[in-house]
Amino acid sequence: MKIEHNKVVQFHYRLREQGADTEIENSHSGEPVAYLQGHKNIIRGLEEAMLSREVGDVFTADIEAIYAYGNRVEGSEQRVPIKHLLVKKNSKLKKGMIVSIQTDQGERQATIIKTGKFNVDVDTNHPLAGKNLTFDVEVVDIRDATEEEIAHGHAHGIGGHQH
Ligand code: ZN
């Protein structure tokens, strides 16, 4: 079976910034990730690189920023009261730290650029925005999606949505 539209795929990956050895994410310590092909569950560049792969395939995909988390948007800095940050009490806030912020539109991630006594200045670009990425991928499983999964637009079960 090959990966195509409406297949549920499980895969493991290691994520690096292109040209760097430092690992940003690695799924191998847990369950593989599951997603539904063709429904934008994963970044566009990776979904395209997955097409026609088979179980056991191991490959490396170099993905430009615009096909990953997009370009950085200038003017995305803002001042946020520390009490709006979703961090553990008394955690030490530092420049470069990635934090979650409670906003009217829900939770979003941001990077601290400056800390103060009551406020922090953050950059609300996705931490991986503007970065060209390299994924080392191993395809673990491919199956047909259920009608329910297609209706929901995502995968259910291990590595997918649990509900
Ligand atoms: Zn669902």
Residues whose N, C-alpha, C, O or C-beta is under 5 A from the ligand:
A	BS01	ZN	H152 H161
